[in-house]
Amino acid sequence: MSMFKIFDTAASGMSAQSLRLNLVASNMANVDSVSSSMEQTYRARQPVFSALLNQFDPSDTAIGVQMKGVIESQAPLVKEYAPEHSLANAEGYIFRPNVNMVEEMAN
């Protein structure tokens, strides 16, 4: 592996890490957001990565990382009875995100 390939691989990993940290920051920033419906409620997001392989030399090792997409957590949202809240729906409920702050800080 040439020196330039090493730098390209490292840069690819650092770029992927930056994207992951942006998603973690977004999750943490929205942990206290509320809404009046499940459809409008923020859901925790996680990146999906894959290794970039050298298409010209299959025997070569991975040459980097790419982000394949972002998935939303399927964990249940928090439904809270708060009839006095300004965003409460007709039944008096508000909805909170499914973001787990402890998991996000460890992520």
N, CA, C and O atoms as CSV, one atom per row, in Angstrom:
chain,resi,resn,atom,element,x,y,z
A,1,MET,N,N,0.848,-1.176,0.000
A,1,MET,CA,C,0.000,0.000,0.000
A,1,MET,C,C,0.892,1.236,0.000
A,1,MET,O,O,1.773,1.384,0.847
A,2,SER,N,N,0.652,2.104,-0.946
A,2,SER,CA,C,1.477,3.305,-1.044
A,2,SER,C,C,1.103,4.302,0.044
A,2,SER,O,O,0.052,4.189,0.674
A,3,MET,N,N,1.965,5.262,0.252
A,3,MET,CA,C,1.739,6.284,1.266
A,3,MET,C,C,0.471,7.089,0.963
A,3,MET,O,O,-0.259,7.461,1.882
A,4,PHE,N,N,0.207,7.357,-0.311
A,4,PHE,CA,C,-0.986,8.123,-0.672
A,4,PHE,C,C,-2.262,7.348,-0.367
A,4,PHE,O,O,-3.257,7.937,0.053
A,5,LYS,N,N,-2.242,6.032,-0.576
A,5,LYS,CA,C,-3.407,5.214,-0.246
A,5,LYS,C,C,-3.676,5.249,1.252
A,5,LYS,O,O,-4.831,5.265,1.679
A,6,ILE,N,N,-2.622,5.261,2.041
A,6,ILE,CA,C,-2.784,5.324,3.496
A,6,ILE,C,C,-3.487,6.617,3.886
A,6,ILE,O,O,-4.406,6.604,4.704
A,7,PHE,N,N,-3.059,7.729,3.306
A,7,PHE,CA,C,-3.682,9.015,3.619
A,7,PHE,C,C,-5.133,9.065,3.143
A,7,PHE,O,O,-5.993,9.610,3.833
A,8,ASP,N,N,-5.406,8.498,1.969
A,8,ASP,CA,C,-6.777,8.461,1.459
A,8,ASP,C,C,-7.680,7.631,2.368
A,8,ASP,O,O,-8.818,8.012,2.641
A,9,THR,N,N,-7.166,6.504,2.829
A,9,THR,CA,C,-7.932,5.647,3.729
A,9,THR,C,C,-8.194,6.353,5.055
A,9,THR,O,O,-9.307,6.301,5.577
A,10,ALA,N,N,-7.179,7.007,5.599
A,10,ALA,CA,C,-7.341,7.744,6.855
A,10,ALA,C,C,-8.339,8.889,6.688
A,10,ALA,O,O,-9.176,9.111,7.563
A,11,ALA,N,N,-8.258,9.609,5.587
A,11,ALA,CA,C,-9.189,10.716,5.338
A,11,ALA,C,C,-10.617,10.210,5.203
A,11,ALA,O,O,-11.555,10.856,5.673
A,12,SER,N,N,-10.785,9.069,4.570
A,12,SER,CA,C,-12.105,8.468,4.426
A,12,SER,C,C,-12.692,8.118,5.796
A,12,SER,O,O,-13.869,8.370,6.056
A,13,GLY,N,N,-11.874,7.543,6.658
A,13,GLY,CA,C,-12.321,7.200,8.006
A,13,GLY,C,C,-12.661,8.430,8.828
A,13,GLY,O,O,-13.639,8.428,9.576
A,14,MET,N,N,-11.863,9.479,8.694
A,14,MET,CA,C,-12.140,10.709,9.448
A,14,MET,C,C,-13.408,11.387,8.942
A,14,MET,O,O,-14.158,11.960,9.733
A,15,SER,N,N,-13.654,11.333,7.659
A,15,SER,CA,C,-14.884,11.892,7.103
A,15,SER,C,C,-16.105,11.120,7.614
A,15,SER,O,O,-17.119,11.721,7.969
A,16,ALA,N,N,-16.004,9.800,7.651
A,16,ALA,CA,C,-17.091,8.968,8.166
A,16,ALA,C,C,-17.340,9.264,9.641
A,16,ALA,O,O,-18.490,9.337,10.076
A,17,GLN,N,N,-16.280,9.432,10.403
A,17,GLN,CA,C,-16.412,9.747,11.825
A,17,GLN,C,C,-17.093,11.101,12.010
A,17,GLN,O,O,-17.910,11.264,12.916
A,18,SER,N,N,-16.769,12.056,11.174
A,18,SER,CA,C,-17.390,13.375,11.245
A,18,SER,C,C,-18.894,13.285,10.987
A,18,SER,O,O,-19.682,13.926,11.683
A,19,LEU,N,N,-19.293,12.501,10.002
A,19,LEU,CA,C,-20.713,12.306,9.721
A,19,LEU,C,C,-21.419,11.636,10.894
A,19,LEU,O,O,-22.527,12.026,11.261
A,20,ARG,N,N,-20.781,10.631,11.480
A,20,ARG,CA,C,-21.371,9.935,12.629
A,20,ARG,C,C,-21.551,10.878,13.805
A,20,ARG,O,O,-22.593,10.869,14.461
A,21,LEU,N,N,-20.530,11.698,14.076
A,21,LEU,CA,C,-20.617,12.641,15.189
A,21,LEU,C,C,-21.686,13.701,14.953
A,21,LEU,O,O,-22.325,14.149,15.905
A,22,ASN,N,N,-21.892,14.109,13.707
A,22,ASN,CA,C,-22.967,15.056,13.406
A,22,ASN,C,C,-24.334,14.452,13.711
A,22,ASN,O,O,-25.220,15.146,14.211
A,23,LEU,N,N,-24.511,13.168,13.415
A,23,LEU,CA,C,-25.774,12.507,13.741
A,23,LEU,C,C,-25.957,12.373,15.249
A,23,LEU,O,O,-27.061,12.568,15.758
A,24,VAL,N,N,-24.889,12.044,15.966
A,24,VAL,CA,C,-24.961,11.966,17.429
A,24,VAL,C,C,-25.343,13.330,17.998
A,24,VAL,O,O,-26.191,13.415,18.886
A,25,ALA,N,N,-24.726,14.390,17.495
A,25,ALA,CA,C,-25.038,15.744,17.968
A,25,ALA,C,C,-26.489,16.105,17.675
A,25,ALA,O,O,-27.153,16.730,18.502
A,26,SER,N,N,-26.978,15.721,16.515
A,26,SER,CA,C,-28.371,15.981,16.166
A,26,SER,C,C,-29.315,15.225,17.098
A,26,SER,O,O,-30.322,15.775,17.544
A,27,ASN,N,N,-28.992,13.974,17.389
A,27,ASN,CA,C,-29.805,13.189,18.321
A,27,ASN,C,C,-29.831,13.835,19.700
A,27,ASN,O,O,-30.890,13.957,20.315
A,28,MET,N,N,-28.666,14.245,20.181
A,28,MET,CA,C,-28.589,14.850,21.512
A,28,MET,C,C,-29.300,16.205,21.549
A,28,MET,O,O,-29.911,16.553,22.559
A,29,ALA,N,N,-29.227,16.959,20.472
A,29,ALA,CA,C,-29.882,18.267,20.430
A,29,ALA,C,C,-31.400,18.138,20.448
A,29,ALA,O,O,-32.094,19.051,20.896
A,30,ASN,N,N,-31.917,17.024,19.969
A,30,ASN,CA,C,-33.368,16.842,19.889
A,30,ASN,C,C,-33.945,15.989,21.008
A,30,ASN,O,O,-35.125,15.641,20.967
A,31,VAL,N,N,-33.144,15.648,22.001
A,31,VAL,CA,C,-33.609,14.748,23.059
A,31,VAL,C,C,-34.792,15.328,23.839
A,31,VAL,O,O,-35.628,14.568,24.327
A,32,ASP,N,N,-34.880,16.634,23.964
A,32,ASP,CA,C,-35.962,17.255,24.733
A,32,ASP,C,C,-37.057,17.859,23.862
A,32,ASP,O,O,-37.947,18.537,24.376
A,33,SER,N,N,-37.007,17.627,22.563
A,33,SER,CA,C,-38.050,18.180,21.701
A,33,SER,C,C,-39.343,17.385,21.891
A,33,SER,O,O,-39.311,16.184,22.157
A,34,VAL,N,N,-40.462,18.061,21.754
A,34,VAL,CA,C,-41.767,17.413,21.901
A,34,VAL,C,C,-42.629,17.767,20.697
A,34,VAL,O,O,-42.376,18.747,19.997
A,35,SER,N,N,-43.644,16.955,20.476
A,35,SER,CA,C,-44.602,17.252,19.411
A,35,SER,C,C,-45.964,16.708,19.811
A,35,SER,O,O,-46.103,15.997,20.806
A,36,SER,N,N,-46.958,17.055,19.019
A,36,SER,CA,C,-48.320,16.643,19.339
A,36,SER,C,C,-48.745,15.369,18.613
A,36,SER,O,O,-49.838,14.858,18.856
A,37,SER,N,N,-47.894,14.849,17.722
A,37,SER,CA,C,-48.236,13.605,17.021
A,37,SER,C,C,-46.995,12.730,16.861
A,37,SER,O,O,-45.863,13.213,16.884
A,38,MET,N,N,-47.237,11.445,16.699
A,38,MET,CA,C,-46.127,10.505,16.520
A,38,MET,C,C,-45.400,10.757,15.203
A,38,MET,O,O,-44.186,10.572,15.123
A,39,GLU,N,N,-46.127,11.174,14.176
A,39,GLU,CA,C,-45.534,11.385,12.856
A,39,GLU,C,C,-44.533,12.537,12.854
A,39,GLU,O,O,-43.562,12.511,12.098
A,40,GLN,N,N,-44.759,13.543,13.689
A,40,GLN,CA,C,-43.895,14.721,13.717
A,40,GLN,C,C,-42.747,14.600,14.708
A,40,GLN,O,O,-41.868,15.461,14.743
A,41,THR,N,N,-42.743,13.557,15.501
A,41,THR,CA,C,-41.739,13.413,16.554
A,41,THR,C,C,-40.391,12.983,15.982
A,41,THR,O,O,-40.315,12.111,15.116
A,42,TYR,N,N,-39.343,13.606,16.478
A,42,TYR,CA,C,-37.981,13.271,16.055
A,42,TYR,C,C,-37.660,11.841,16.471
A,42,TYR,O,O,-38.009,11.419,17.573
A,43,ARG,N,N,-37.007,11.108,15.603
A,43,ARG,CA,C,-36.552,9.746,15.901
A,43,ARG,C,C,-35.033,9.706,15.816
A,43,ARG,O,O,-34.432,10.342,14.950
A,44,ALA,N,N,-34.421,8.955,16.720
A,44,ALA,CA,C,-32.961,8.828,16.733
A,44,ALA,C,C,-32.483,8.285,15.391
A,44,ALA,O,O,-33.124,7.423,14.789
A,45,ARG,N,N,-31.352,8.800,14.937
A,45,ARG,CA,C,-30.793,8.397,13.645
A,45,ARG,C,C,-29.399,7.804,13.835
A,45,ARG,O,O,-28.621,8.260,14.674
A,46,GLN,N,N,-29.102,6.779,13.038
A,46,GLN,CA,C,-27.797,6.124,13.079
A,46,GLN,C,C,-27.267,5.975,11.658
A,46,GLN,O,O,-28.035,5.683,10.741
A,47,PRO,N,N,-25.963,6.170,11.463
A,47,PRO,CA,C,-25.397,5.997,10.122
A,47,PRO,C,C,-25.139,4.525,9.809
A,47,PRO,O,O,-24.950,3.707,10.709
A,48,VAL,N,N,-25.134,4.209,8.528
A,48,VAL,CA,C,-24.779,2.869,8.058
A,48,VAL,C,C,-23.566,3.030,7.153
A,48,VAL,O,O,-23.611,3.761,6.163
A,49,PHE,N,N,-22.481,2.344,7.499
A,49,PHE,CA,C,-21.233,2.448,6.749
A,49,PHE,C,C,-20.919,1.135,6.043
A,49,PHE,O,O,-21.401,0.070,6.430
A,50,SER,N,N,-20.108,1.236,5.010
A,50,SER,CA,C,-19.587,0.035,4.355
A,50,SER,C,C,-18.146,0.299,3.937
A,50,SER,O,O,-17.729,1.441,3.749
A,51,ALA,N,N,-17.410,-0.779,3.800
A,51,ALA,CA,C,-16.010,-0.664,3.379
A,51,ALA,C,C,-15.948,-0.443,1.874
A,51,ALA,O,O,-16.707,-1.039,1.110
A,52,LEU,N,N,-15.042,0.414,1.471
A,52,LEU,CA,C,-14.770,0.608,0.045
A,52,LEU,C,C,-13.674,-0.368,-0.352
A,52,LEU,O,O,-12.597,-0.379,0.244
A,53,LEU,N,N,-13.948,-1.174,-1.342
A,53,LEU,CA,C,-12.969,-2.149,-1.803
A,53,LEU,C,C,-12.388,-1.695,-3.134
A,53,LEU,O,O,-13.042,-1.000,-3.911
A,54,ASN,N,N,-11.172,-2.092,-3.376
A,54,ASN,CA,C,-10.498,-1.749,-4.621
A,54,ASN,C,C,-11.087,-2.600,-5.739
A,54,ASN,O,O,-10.876,-3.812,-5.772
A,55,GLN,N,N,-11.823,-1.976,-6.652
A,55,GLN,CA,C,-12.486,-2.733,-7.719
A,55,GLN,C,C,-11.522,-3.249,-8.779
A,55,GLN,O,O,-11.870,-4.147,-9.547
A,56,PHE,N,N,-10.323,-2.698,-8.830
A,56,PHE,CA,C,-9.358,-3.128,-9.837
A,56,PHE,C,C,-8.444,-4.243,-9.333
A,56,PHE,O,O,-7.847,-4.969,-10.128
A,57,ASP,N,N,-8.337,-4.376,-8.015
A,57,ASP,CA,C,-7.474,-5.403,-7.436
A,57,ASP,C,C,-8.197,-6.044,-6.251
A,57,ASP,O,O,-8.027,-5.598,-5.117
A,58,PRO,N,N,-9.004,-7.086,-6.496
A,58,PRO,CA,C,-9.784,-7.715,-5.430
A,58,PRO,C,C,-8.938,-8.278,-4.289
A,58,PRO,O,O,-9.440,-8.464,-3.180
A,59,SER,N,N,-7.672,-8.548,-4.547
A,59,SER,CA,C,-6.822,-9.088,-3.485
A,59,SER,C,C,-6.337,-7.984,-2.545
A,59,SER,O,O,-5.800,-8.268,-1.475
A,60,ASP,N,N,-6.526,-6.729,-2.943
A,60,ASP,CA,C,-6.113,-5.588,-2.125
A,60,ASP,C,C,-7.068,-5.443,-0.935
A,60,ASP,O,O,-8.211,-5.898,-0.984
A,61,THR,N,N,-6.595,-4.819,0.108
A,61,THR,CA,C,-7.424,-4.595,1.289
A,61,THR,C,C,-8.386,-3.442,1.038
A,61,THR,O,O,-8.330,-2.787,-0.003
A,62,ALA,N,N,-9.261,-3.203,1.995
A,62,ALA,CA,C,-10.208,-2.091,1.890
A,62,ALA,C,C,-9.446,-0.777,1.750
A,62,ALA,O,O,-8.378,-0.594,2.334
A,63,ILE,N,N,-10.016,0.128,0.966
A,63,ILE,CA,C,-9.332,1.400,0.717
A,63,ILE,C,C,-10.061,2.582,1.341
A,63,ILE,O,O,-9.706,3.733,1.089
A,64,GLY,N,N,-11.067,2.309,2.146
A,64,GLY,CA,C,-11.768,3.404,2.798
A,64,GLY,C,C,-13.137,2.992,3.298
A,64,GLY,O,O,-13.488,1.813,3.329
A,65,VAL,N,N,-13.898,3.999,3.687
A,65,VAL,CA,C,-15.234,3.807,4.237
A,65,VAL,C,C,-16.177,4.760,3.517
A,65,VAL,O,O,-15.802,5.884,3.183
A,66,GLN,N,N,-17.394,4.307,3.282
A,66,GLN,CA,C,-18.395,5.219,2.741
A,66,GLN,C,C,-19.683,5.072,3.533
A,66,GLN,O,O,-19.977,4.001,4.064
A,67,MET,N,N,-20.446,6.147,3.609
A,67,MET,CA,C,-21.722,6.099,4.299
A,67,MET,C,C,-22.783,5.649,3.302
A,67,MET,O,O,-22.982,6.284,2.266
A,68,LYS,N,N,-23.456,4.559,3.619
A,68,LYS,CA,C,-24.486,4.013,2.744
A,68,LYS,C,C,-25.826,4.702,2.954
A,68,LYS,O,O,-26.644,4.774,2.037
A,69,GLY,N,N,-26.050,5.206,4.159
A,69,GLY,CA,C,-27.322,5.859,4.443
A,69,GLY,C,C,-27.494,6.111,5.922
A,69,GLY,O,O,-26.590,5.883,6.725
A,70,VAL,N,N,-28.665,6.583,6.259
A,70,VAL,CA,C,-29.020,6.878,7.643
A,70,VAL,C,C,-30.326,6.157,7.938
A,70,VAL,O,O,-31.283,6.243,7.168
A,71,ILE,N,N,-30.356,5.444,9.058
A,71,ILE,CA,C,-31.586,4.756,9.452
A,71,ILE,C,C,-32.160,5.420,10.693
A,71,ILE,O,O,-31.426,5.926,11.542
A,72,GLU,N,N,-33.479,5.410,10.784
A,72,GLU,CA,C,-34.161,5.931,11.964
A,72,GLU,C,C,-34.440,4.777,12.914
A,72,GLU,O,O,-34.797,3.678,12.491
A,73,SER,N,N,-34.272,5.041,14.193
A,73,SER,CA,C,-34.520,4.029,15.211
A,73,SER,C,C,-35.989,3.620,15.200
A,73,SER,O,O,-36.875,4.458,15.031
A,74,GLN,N,N,-36.237,2.337,15.379
A,74,GLN,CA,C,-37.600,1.822,15.453
A,74,GLN,C,C,-38.062,1.647,16.900
A,74,GLN,O,O,-39.137,1.104,17.150
A,75,ALA,N,N,-37.247,2.108,17.849
A,75,ALA,CA,C,-37.637,2.045,19.262
A,75,ALA,C,C,-38.900,2.879,19.458
A,75,ALA,O,O,-39.096,3.878,18.767
A,76,PRO,N,N,-39.750,2.478,20.389
A,76,PRO,CA,C,-40.994,3.230,20.583
A,76,PRO,C,C,-40.735,4.647,21.091
A,76,PRO,O,O,-39.792,4.896,21.843
A,77,LEU,N,N,-41.594,5.561,20.663
A,77,LEU,CA,C,-41.524,6.937,21.142
A,77,LEU,C,C,-42.120,7.004,22.544
A,77,LEU,O,O,-42.849,6.104,22.961
A,78,VAL,N,N,-41.808,8.061,23.257
A,78,VAL,CA,C,-42.324,8.246,24.609
A,78,VAL,C,C,-43.615,9.052,24.521
A,78,VAL,O,O,-43.617,10.185,24.041
A,79,LYS,N,N,-44.706,8.463,24.985
A,79,LYS,CA,C,-46.004,9.133,25.008
A,79,LYS,C,C,-46.255,9.582,26.442
A,79,LYS,O,O,-46.275,8.760,27.359
A,80,GLU,N,N,-46.443,10.869,26.635
A,80,GLU,CA,C,-46.560,11.428,27.986
A,80,GLU,C,C,-47.862,12.216,28.112
A,80,GLU,O,O,-48.194,13.039,27.259
A,81,TYR,N,N,-48.589,11.945,29.196
A,81,TYR,CA,C,-49.832,12.681,29.443
A,81,TYR,C,C,-49.487,14.023,30.069
A,81,TYR,O,O,-48.981,14.080,31.190
A,82,ALA,N,N,-49.761,15.099,29.346
A,82,ALA,CA,C,-49.469,16.462,29.815
A,82,ALA,C,C,-50.514,17.411,29.233
A,82,ALA,O,O,-50.210,18.188,28.328
A,83,PRO,N,N,-51.743,17.349,29.747
A,83,PRO,CA,C,-52.822,18.155,29.154
A,83,PRO,C,C,-52.581,19.663,29.230
A,83,PRO,O,O,-53.168,20.420,28.457
A,84,GLU,N,N,-51.725,20.105,30.151
A,84,GLU,CA,C,-51.454,21.538,30.289
A,84,GLU,C,C,-50.408,22.038,29.294
A,84,GLU,O,O,-50.231,23.247,29.145
A,85,HIS,N,N,-49.717,21.129,28.615
A,85,HIS,CA,C,-48.669,21.517,27.659
A,85,HIS,C,C,-49.300,22.138,26.411
A,85,HIS,O,O,-50.340,21.680,25.938
A,86,SER,N,N,-48.670,23.168,25.895
A,86,SER,CA,C,-49.225,23.869,24.726
A,86,SER,C,C,-49.256,23.008,23.462
A,86,SER,O,O,-50.027,23.298,22.548
A,87,LEU,N,N,-48.450,21.975,23.393
A,87,LEU,CA,C,-48.431,21.092,22.222
A,87,LEU,C,C,-49.238,19.808,22.417
A,87,LEU,O,O,-49.204,18.923,21.562
A,88,ALA,N,N,-49.959,19.698,23.524
A,88,ALA,CA,C,-50.729,18.480,23.784
A,88,ALA,C,C,-51.807,18.306,22.719
A,88,ALA,O,O,-52.419,19.277,22.273
A,89,ASN,N,N,-52.029,17.054,22.318
A,89,ASN,CA,C,-53.078,16.789,21.332
A,89,ASN,C,C,-54.443,16.796,22.021
A,89,ASN,O,O,-54.540,17.123,23.203
A,90,ALA,N,N,-55.493,16.437,21.287
A,90,ALA,CA,C,-56.858,16.495,21.821
A,90,ALA,C,C,-57.040,15.591,23.038
A,90,ALA,O,O,-57.871,15.878,23.899
A,91,GLU,N,N,-56.268,14.495,23.120
A,91,GLU,CA,C,-56.366,13.588,24.273
A,91,GLU,C,C,-55.472,14.023,25.426
A,91,GLU,O,O,-55.506,13.410,26.492
A,92,GLY,N,N,-54.676,15.066,25.235
A,92,GLY,CA,C,-53.798,15.574,26.287
A,92,GLY,C,C,-52.399,14.974,26.293
A,92,GLY,O,O,-51.680,15.113,27.282
A,93,TYR,N,N,-51.998,14.312,25.215
A,93,TYR,CA,C,-50.681,13.671,25.159
A,93,TYR,C,C,-49.691,14.479,24.322
A,93,TYR,O,O,-50.055,15.142,23.351
A,94,ILE,N,N,-48.439,14.399,24.733
A,94,ILE,CA,C,-47.325,14.896,23.927
A,94,ILE,C,C,-46.411,13.707,23.655
A,94,ILE,O,O,-46.456,12.702,24.364
A,95,PHE,N,N,-45.592,13.832,22.635
A,95,PHE,CA,C,-44.692,12.744,22.254
A,95,PHE,C,C,-43.254,13.230,22.306
A,95,PHE,O,O,-42.931,14.326,21.848
A,96,ARG,N,N,-42.403,12.395,22.872
A,96,ARG,CA,C,-40.979,12.711,22.994
A,96,ARG,C,C,-40.170,11.734,22.144
A,96,ARG,O,O,-40.622,10.620,21.877
A,97,PRO,N,N,-38.973,12.146,21.718
A,97,PRO,CA,C,-38.140,11.282,20.868
A,97,PRO,C,C,-37.699,10.000,21.571
A,97,PRO,O,O,-37.740,9.896,22.797
A,98,ASN,N,N,-37.282,9.040,20.770
A,98,ASN,CA,C,-36.768,7.770,21.289
A,98,ASN,C,C,-35.246,7.811,21.433
A,98,ASN,O,O,-34.577,6.788,21.286
A,99,VAL,N,N,-34.713,8.975,21.717
A,99,VAL,CA,C,-33.266,9.151,21.877
A,99,VAL,C,C,-32.875,8.770,23.299
A,99,VAL,O,O,-33.456,9.273,24.262
A,100,ASN,N,N,-31.897,7.885,23.433
A,100,ASN,CA,C,-31.364,7.505,24.738
A,100,ASN,C,C,-30.061,8.282,24.935
A,100,ASN,O,O,-29.061,8.006,24.273
A,101,MET,N,N,-30.080,9.253,25.847
A,101,MET,CA,C,-28.932,10.141,26.026
A,101,MET,C,C,-27.679,9.381,26.456
A,101,MET,O,O,-26.579,9.730,26.028
A,102,VAL,N,N,-27.816,8.359,27.286
A,102,VAL,CA,C,-26.656,7.583,27.738
A,102,VAL,C,C,-26.007,6.874,26.550
A,102,VAL,O,O,-24.784,6.884,26.409
A,103,GLU,N,N,-26.825,6.263,25.703
A,103,GLU,CA,C,-26.283,5.594,24.514
A,103,GLU,C,C,-25.607,6.589,23.579
A,103,GLU,O,O,-24.561,6.289,23.004
A,104,GLU,N,N,-26.192,7.758,23.427
A,104,GLU,CA,C,-25.609,8.760,22.531
A,104,GLU,C,C,-24.268,9.264,23.064
A,104,GLU,O,O,-23.344,9.493,22.283
A,105,MET,N,N,-24.150,9.438,24.365
A,105,MET,CA,C,-22.883,9.913,24.933
A,105,MET,C,C,-21.801,8.846,24.816
A,105,MET,O,O,-20.616,9.168,24.719
A,106,ALA,N,N,-22.207,7.569,24.825
A,106,ALA,CA,C,-21.233,6.486,24.700
A,106,ALA,C,C,-20.929,6.167,23.236
A,106,ALA,O,O,-19.948,5.484,22.939
A,107,ASN,N,N,-21.743,6.646,22.346
A,107,ASN,CA,C,-21.610,6.322,20.922
A,107,ASN,C,C,-20.426,7.036,20.300
A,107,ASN,O,O,-20.166,6.877,19.107
